[in-house]
Amino acid sequence: MKKKEMERIFIDQDNVDHIEEDIIIHRMIERYMYVRQFVYEHVLDIACGTGSGSYLMSKNPDVKKITGVDISERAIANAKQHFKRENIEYILGTPESVQGDFDILVSLETIEHLPDPATLKEMAVRCNIKEVILSFSRKKTTHYNKYHLWDITKEDVVRLFQGYECYRAYNIHDCTIMNLIQTNRSVNMSPRRYFNRVEIE
């Protein structure tokens, strides 16, 4: 009696690489689709890349303007060409160069790329930002991703953003998204969504 072979899926290397890239793109879009429920008024999207995330957030009717900033000239050119809207402005720049006042900062999958992560906090203070939404990988990545300089944890973010309080932390796929709000804000000001305090594990 012959034993039946276990079911196999035959796939080549190119297909695997294509699927992996597709998943990365889908997850990036999903992160922006998730955080856009929290954004409002004037949003600063730092490291906005090619503009798809700024575009998605701009659809929230609570948003008056989005300023997308990125260090890549090519990315900003793509954003201006493919993701332009009346309420979006794309600017070539870095966290150190950003000036002006903003209501909320969105920084997704950026902090681990920065030579000095403290520049995000310095920018938030300089630009009078009341709320911060940031995400980072929740697994070790520095050993295989040459662009990742840090393996960030929730505790790192809490220590870095002294003067802000985390009111929500959420894991989505392989990243963590944290919502923070200024602790010296007006007593009448609350986060727009989910303002119950959370414990940082």
N, C-alpha and C positions, 0 to 999 in steps of 0.2 A: 504493500500500500504506500503510495507516494504521499509525502507530507506537502501540504499546500504552502507555498511561499507567502510570507507576510506581504501585505499590500505595500507597494512602493510608489512614490511620486518621482518621476524622472524629470529633472530640470537642470539646465546648464548654468554656468557661472554668470553669463550676461543677464539671464533672467533674474537670478538672485540679486545681482547688483542693482538692476532696475527696480525690483520690488523694494529693496532697502531704501533707495533714494525716494521712491514714491511714499513710503511710510514716513520718512523724515519730513517731507513736504506737507503731508496730510496732518501730522502732529503739530507742526508749526502753525498751520492755519487753525487747527482746533484750539490751540492755546489762545490765540488772538480772539477767536469766537467766544471763548469762555470769559476772558477778562473784559470784553467790551461792555458787559452788563454793569460794570463798576465805574466806567469812565464818564466824565461830564465836563462841561465848560471848556477850558483851554487845556488840552492834553499835550504833554511832551513825550514823544515816542523816541527814546534814545536808542541808537543802533537800529534804525528802522529798516535797514537793508533795502530791498528792491521796492518797498512800499505797499506790499499786499496787506500787512498787518494794520498800517495806518488807514488804508482804505476800508478794511473791515470795521475798524472802530468808528470811523467817520459816519457810519450808517446809524449809530446810536443817536436818537433825536436829542438826547441831553447834551451832546457834544456841540459846542459852538465852533471850535477850531482845533485842528491837530497840527502840531509842528513836528515833522519827522526829521531827525538828524542822523547822519551817517558819515563815516570817515571815507567811504569809497565813492569816488566821482562816478564810476560806472553804475553803482547801485542807485545813486541819486538821479542820474540821467534816466535810468529805467523807470524809477518811481514817477518822475515827471511825465514820462511818455505814456506809461501804461496804467498808472493809478492816480491820475489827477482828479480832484474834485474841488468845488468852490471853497470848501472848508478845510482844505489841506494845504500846507506849505512845506516844501522839502528844502532842507538846508544842508550844505556840506559842513561838517564840523565834528567835534569831539565833546565829551562831558566837560573838559576843561574850558572849551571855547563858548559854551552856551551861555547866553545872557537873556534877561527878561524875566517876567513873572508868569508862572503857570500854576494851575490848580492841582494837577495830578501828573505824576511821572509813571510811565510804563517802560519797564526795562526787562525784556524777556530774553533769557539765554545770553546775557551780555556780561554779567559780573565776573564770570570765570575767565573771560578773555582779557580783562583789564590788568595792566601791570600793577596798578594800585587801585584796588576796589574802593578805597576811601574816596576816590574822586566822585563816585555816585552820590555819596552823602554830602560832600562839599557842594556839589551842583544843586542838590535839593535845597540846601540851606540858602545858597546864594540866590536861587530863583524863587524863594518863598513858596515852595511846594508843600501843600497840606497833606497830600496822600501819595503813597508810593505803592506800585504793584510791580513785583519783580519775580522772575523765575530762574531756576538753576537746576542742573542735573542732580538727582538725588543718589547717584552712584559714582564711584571713582571713575574718572575719565582721563586724568592727566597722563596716565601711562600709555594711552593709545591715541589720544587726540592732541596733536602738536599745537593746536590753537588754544587749548585750555590750559591756563596757567595755574588754576586753583581748583581744588575740590571743596566746594562750598557746602556748609551745613546751615540749618535754621539758626543754630546758636551763633554762628559767624555773623549772620545778617542782623540778629538782635543786638549783638555787641557793636557792630559797625554803625547801625542806625540808632544810636543813643539820641533820645529826644523824640523818637517815634515809638509807637506801640503797635505790636502785631495784633490785629483783631480777627484775622482769618489766615489759616494755612491749609493748603489743599494739595494733595498729590494727584497728578494726572499723568498716566503712563509712567515714564521714567524721570519726570521732573517734579519739583515742588514749586507752587505758586504762593507767594505771601502778600497779604494786604497789610500795609502799615499806615498809621495816621499820626500826625504831630500830637504830642502830649501837651504842648503849650497852646493848643488851639483855643478858640473861644468856647466857653462852657456851653454855648447853645449850638455848637457845631458837632454833628455826628457824621460818621461815614454814611454814604448813600445806601449801602447794602450790607447786610450781615455784620452788624456792629456789636455782637456779643464777643466778649473777650475770649481768647483761646489760650490753652496751655501749650507751651512749646515743649515737646517731648525731647 
